[in-house]
Amino acid sequence: RAVSAVLSSSAAVVRGTSLRKGKALYSFAVLFHRKSQTGSHKLRIMSDKAETLASQFPVNWGSMAGTNLMDQDECSVVQRFQQMSEDEIQERLSDQSLAKELGAALTRLARVTADKVGVGLACALSAIVLDGTRARADLFANAEGALPVQEFVRIVTLDSLDNQSVKVNACKVVAALLNSGSEAQIAHFSVEPLLKWVNDMIALSAPDAAVSESNLIGLRAAGALFHSRIVRLAFINTNGIHTLCDYIAHKPKNISSDAVYRASFCLWALSYHDEVVPALCSHNTVVHLVSKNLPHIDDKISRLALSTLVNLLNQEDAEQGVQLNDVMVEANIGKCLLELTLRKWTNKDQKDVDTDIATLNNTLKGKFSAMNSFDRYLAEVTTGTLKEGGMHTSKFWSENVSRFEHKEFLAIRLLVNLLSSEDDTTVVLACRDLGEFARFYDGGKKIIQHYKGKVKIMKLMGHENRDVQKAAILASAKLLITNWEHV
C-alpha cells in the first residue's frame, strides 16, 4: 500500500529532551495508509472501521481461561474490548477503572506466547490503547509501577512467531511505553535484542540484492520503534545505520518506492540527532538525498528528503572535514529546489514544501556564490564522485596547490581514498589530480606516498579500464620524474 507522511511543523518535546540546541523541537509525523484511490485515512490497527479485533484474532477464551494463564475476569474484559470498533474502544477507555483492568489483562495476555492468536490480539489492542496519549502507559504498570516493555520485546524477537504484522504492532507498543515511562518504570528494558532483530530484518542478502518482504517488515518495524528516542540513539551506533544509507543510495536492485519511503522515514527520524552525521558523511548520504530522493517522482519521498536536509543544515563532521552545507551545494541542490518549486503539490503539502525550500535557499544562498574554487573542489571530493571540469586542470592546480595544506592535506587524503572508487571517471580524475599535486607542490610526492597513494596508483596500471590505466601510468610518471615540466 502507498503510504504518505504529513510532517509536523509544530515544535514538540520528545520525552522532555532537547534534540538540538537552537533548533525547533519536533513531533513525529502522523502516518497515513492510503486504502483506496479516493483518499487516505489515519493509520489504524484495523483495516476497516467496521471490522473488530474479534474477527482478526478469534481467541479461544474457554481454552485460555482453562489453562489458568488468565483468570475469567481478565479474559472477560479483553473479550469485551475485542468486540468493539476502534472508536468505541477509545470511548470506553475514559472509564479509568475499566481501562486499568484492560491494561493489566493485556499484559498477562502478552505473556502467553504459546497462543499466537492471543499474542496478536494483545499487541493490536495495546497499540490502540496507547495510540495518541502517553498517560495511558500507566494502565500497563504493575504494582511496583514497572512497565511491561520486555514482554513486548520478547514478542518482537520470538522466532516461533511468524506473523510479522503482529511484531510490527509489538514495536509500536514498545516505543509508546518507552516514550511514556520514567527511568524507574523501564529499568529492566534491554535494547540490544531489539536492535539485533531489526538489523537482521533490514539487512540485504547482498549489496545489490532485491528488497525482500522481510526487509520491508524490518523497515516498518524500525519506523515504529524510532518513535522512541532511546531506540534511535542506540540504533545509530549499530551497523543498521549503514544499511539504511544503502537504501537511500538506491543500491538494492529494482528498489520500490515503498522501500525508499520507509528507509527515508527512518533516516528523517535519525536526522534530529547530531550523532548520526559521521555515518551520513561516510556514505555520501546527503548527495544521494539531493540527487535521488529530492527529484523522486513520489511526492512523499521528496517531502522527506526536504525535511531531512533542513535538519542537516549547518552540520559538519570535523573528523572527516565534511561540511554538509558545502556538500549540498556541490550536489547541485539549487537546481533540485528550483524544480520542486515548479512541481504541483497538494494544498496540504504546499505550505510545508515552500517553508522547507525557503529555509534551504536562505541558508545556502551565500554558499551558492561565495564558494571559491578550492571550496568547491573540496566539496566535490567530499561527495565521493568527481566530474570533468575546470577544477581538474593544470591551471587550477597551479593556482590553488598551496591551499591543499588545509586540515593536514584533507583533500589529498580523500583523493587517495577515491582511487578505490567503483566509478571509473572518478578514479581517472583522482589519478590526474594526484599527479598534478605531485607536480606543483614541493614535497607532494612524499605526501602522496605517506598516505599510500603511490602504491594504489601503481596497482591501477593493471586496471581493466584503459582510461584508468592511462591515467595511472601518467600519474606514476609524475610521481617518479623530478622535472616533469622538462619532459
N, C-alpha and C positions, 0 to 999 in steps of 0.2 A: 504494500500500500504506500501511496505517496504520503509523505509527511512534511508538514511545514512548521516553521518556528516563528513565533512572534516575540521579538527581542524586547525585553522590558527596558524602557528609558528612564524609569524612576529609580532613585537611589534606595538601596536596601542594605540591611546588615545581615551578613551570613554568620550566624552563631555569635553575633556581637563582636566580631573581629574585623578590623580594617584590613583589606586585602592589599591596598597600595596607597602609600602616603600621597596626598594631593590629587587622587583620582576619585571619582564618584564611586560609591559602593553600588553593588548591583543585586538584582534579583534574577533568578533563573528564568529562562523562557518558559512560557506555558506551551506545552506541546500539543499539537493538534494532529489527529489522524483523519485524513480525508476518506470518508466512507462511500462517497458517490461522486459522480461527475457534477452534481448540482451544488455542492457546498462542503464545508468542513465542520466538524463537531469537536467539542472538547474531549481530550483523551479520557476514555472510560475503561474500566476493567472489563465491563460487559460490552459486547459488540453491538447491542441493540438495547434501547432504553426499556423495552417491554420484556426483555429476557432477564430472568432471575438467575442467581447463582445456583439455585437448586437444580436447574436443567443442565448447567455446565458441570456441576460437581455432585452427582447423585450419591451421597454418602449413605451407607447402611447404618442408620443410627441405632437400630436394635442391636446389631453386632458390636458397634462401638461401645455402647453402654454396658454390654455384657462382658467386655474384656476388662472392666474396671480401670481402663486407661482414662476415662472421663466419667463423671457421675451423671445421673439422669438430668439434674438441673443444668449442668454445663451443656449437655447435648441439646437440651430443650431450647436454651437461649440462642445458640448458634443456628439451630434449625429454623427458629422463628425469623431471624435476620436473613437467612439464606433464601427465604421465600419472598422477600421484599424487593421492590425495584430500588435502584440506587438513590433516587430522590426520597423514597420512604425511609431508607436506612439513615440518611442524613437527618431527616426529621426526628426519627426516634432516638437518635443519639443525644438529643437535648435532655433526655431523662438521664441524669448523671448516674443514678443508682443502677439502672439497666445497662448503661454504657460501660460501667466498671465491671459488671458481671460478664458482659460480652468480651471485654479485653482479657480478663482472666481465662475465660473459656477458650479463646483463640490461641492464647499462649500454650495452654495444655494441648490443644489440637495440633499445634505446630510440632510438638514433641513426638507425636505418634507417626514417626517417619515410615513405619511399615505400611500404613494406609496412604497410598499415593493420592487417592481422590480427596481424602480428608486434608492432607497437606496442601493440596492445590486450593481447596476452599479456604483454609486458614490464611494462605498468602493473599489470595484475591480479596477476601473480605477485610483483612487487616490493611491492605493497601487503600481500600475505600475509606475505612475508618480514619486513617492517618492523612488522607489527602486534604490539603488546604489549611490545616491548623496544627500548630505544634503542641497546643495544650493537651491534645488527645493522647499523646505519647504516655502520659501518666496513667492512662487507663490500663496499660500493659504492665505497669510496675508491680513487683511482688511486695510482700510485707516489709522487706528491708528497703524498698524503693528502687531496686535494680531493674533495669530494662532488659527484655529477653533478646538482645541483639544476637548473641551467639546461637540461639535456637534457629534463627532465620539464616544466619551464615552457614550453619550446618546443612540447611536445605539447599542452599546455593551450591555447595561443594559436594553434595551427595551423589556418588557415582551411580547408584541404583535408580535414581530418578531421571527418567528420560524425557519428561515433559519440560522442555526448555522455557516455555512461556511462564510456567509456574516459577521457575528460577528467576526470571526477569521480575515478576511480581515480588518475589522474596527480596530482590535487590532494592526495590522501591521501599520496602518496609525497613530494611537495614539503614538506608540513607535517612529516612524520616526519623527513625529512632536516634541515630547518631546526631542529627541536627538538633533534636529536641532535648536530649539527655544531658545532665551535668556530668562532670568527670567522674563523680562517685557512681552515678547511675550506669555508666558504660565502662566501668573499671575493668571488667572481665573481657572486654572486646579485644580480639586479636585480628589485625588487618591482613597479616601475611597469607593465610589460607585463601582469603577472598581475592587478593591480588594475583595469587598464583593461578586460580581458576580463571579469572578474567584474562590474564595474559596468555594462558593456554588456548582460550577460546578465540581470541582475536589473532593469534599467531598464524601467519601464512605458511603453507607447507613448503613453499619456495618463494624467492623474492618476486618472481613474476607470475606466480600461480593465480588461478582464478579465485575469487572470493567465494567461500563455501557458505552454506546455510548456517553452520556453526559459527563462522566468523561474524555473520550478521547478528546472530543471537548474542555473541560476545559484545559487539558494539552497542546493541540495545541495552544490555546489562550495564556496560560501562557508563552509558549516558544516564542511566537511572542512579547508579552509585555516585556519579560525580556531582550529584546534588549535595553530597557531603564534603565539606572542606577537609576533613580528616583523610578521607579516601583519596581526594585529589592530590594532596601534598605527598601522600605515601606513594601514589602511582608514579609521580614524576621521577622518583628515584629507582624505578624498575626499567627493564628492557621494553616494557609495553609502550613507553613514550616513543621509542624508535619505530615500533610497528605502526603507531598512529601516523608518524611522519611519512612512512612509506605509502599509506593510504592517501594522504594529502598529495603526495607526489604522483599519484595515479600509477604506481608501479604494478599493482595486481593486474592480471590480464583481463581485458574487457570489463573493467570495474564499472559497476552500476551506479546510477545517481543516488540510489538509496544508501549504498555503502559509503560513497563520498560524503553524503549529507551526515550520516551518523558519526563518521570519523571527524568531520568538521565540527559537529556539535561538541564532541568530546574535547577537541583542541580549543575551541572557543571557551569552554569552561576552564580549561587549564591556563588560558592566556591571562587570567586575572592574577596569576602568581608569578612573581619575578623569577622564581626558582626554575621555571620551565625554559627560560631564554637560552641557556647554553645548548640544550638539546635541539632547539629550533634552529640555532645558528649552525650547528654541526651538520644538520641535514638540509640546509638551504630551504627550510620550510616557508620562509617569507617569500622567496622567489616563486615557489610553487603556488602559494596563495594568490599572488599577483597574476602570474601567467596562466594558471589553470582554473582556479576557482572564481576569481573576480569576473572573468568573462563567461563563466559557465552558463549554459542555456537555461538551467534550472534556477529560478529566482531565489529560492530559499538557500541554495549553496552560495550564490553571490552575496546574499544578505549576511550570512555567517562570516564569509571572508571579510566583508567590510568591517563588521563589528570586531572581528579578531585583530585586524590590522590597526584599528583605532586603539585597542587595548595595548598593542605593542609599540605604539608611537613613543619615541624618546628612550626606548630601551636599548641596552647595549651589553655585550659580553666583553668585559675588559680583558679577560684572559686570552680570548681569541682575537681581540682587536676589532670586533664587529659592531658597528652602529646600525641598528635596524632602519633608521630613517634613510641613511645612505643606500642601504640595500633596496628599499622600496623604490627610491628614485631611479637607481640604476636598472631595476627590473621594469622600468617604464610604466610605473603606476599612473602617471599623469594621463597617458593615453587611455588606460583602462577606465579611469574615473570619468573622463570625457564621454566615453562610450556608454557608461552606466547612466549618465545624466540624460542621455537620449533614449534610454530604454523606457518602455511604458510599464509603470508599476501600478499595483493596485492602490486604491486610496488608503488602505490600511498600512501599506509599506512605505508610501511616498515620503511622508514626513521623516521617518527614521532614516531612510536612504539619503535624503537631502542633508540631514544633520550629520551623518557619518561622512559623506563626501565633502561637506564643507569643513569638517574637523580635519580630515586628511589634507585637503588642499591648503587650508590656512596654516597648518603646522609645517608642511613640506614646501610651501611656495618659495621660501628663502633658499632652500636646497636646490630647487629646480634651476635657479640662475647663478647661485653663489658657488657651487662646487667647481673648484679649479680642476685642471687636467689630472693632477695626481690624485685628488679626492675621488674623481670619477673612476680612475684606474683601480684604486684600492677597493671601491665599491663593487666594481665589476669582478675583480678577483675573488672577492668575498662571496659572490653568488655561486661560484664553482663552475661557471661557464664563461668562456672567452669567445668574443666575436671579432671578426675582421674590422679594422677601423684605424683612425688616426693615432690611437694610443698604443699601437703595436708597430711603430715605425722608428727608424733611426733618429729622426728629428725629435720625436717625443722623448726618447731615452737620452739624447744628448742634452736636452733642456731640463730634464727632471731627475736625472740619475741620483743626484745628491739627496733628494727627498726620500729615497728608498731606505735611508737610515732610520726612518720613522719606526718607533717601537721595536728597536733591535731587529731591523730588516724584516718586519712582519710580512710585507708584500712578497719578498723573496721566499720566505718560508711557505707562504700559501702557493706560490708558483711551483715550488718543488712538489708540494702535495698534488697539484693538478697534473703532474706528469703521470699519475696513476689513473687519470680520468678515463671513463669509458667513451667519452666524446672525442673523436679523432681531431676535430678542428681545435678544440681546447688544448690538446696535447701539442699540436703543431705550434700554436701561438705561445704556449708556455716555453717550449724549446727555444723559439725565436727570441722571446723576451729575456730569457736567462742568458742567452748568447750575447744579447745587446748589453746586459748588465755587466757581464764579464769584460766586454769590450770597452765600455765607457767609465766604469767605476774602478778606481785604483784599489787593488786588492779584491776585486769582485770574484776572481777565480777561486781564491781561498775561501771566501764566504760561501759560495755555492758548494764547494767541496765539503765544508764544515757541516752543511745541512743535508749532506748525502745526495745533492743534486747531480753531481758529476757521474756517480755510479748509475743513477736512474737513466740519465741521458745516454750513457754508453749502451745500456741494455736495450734502449729503444731503437738503436741502429739495426736491430734484427726484427723490428715490428712488422707485422703482416701488411700494414698500410704503407704504400710507397711514399706518400706525402709525409707521414710521420718519420719514416726512415731518413728522408732527405733533410728534414728539419733537425733531427737528432745528429746527423753527420755534420751539418753546418754549425750547430751549437757546440759540438765536440771540438771542432776545429778552432772555434773562438776561445774555447777553454784551454787549448793546448798551445796555440800560437801567440807569441808575445806581442808582436807588432802587426796586428791584424790589418790595420789600415794600409800597410805596405804590400799586402798580398794581392 
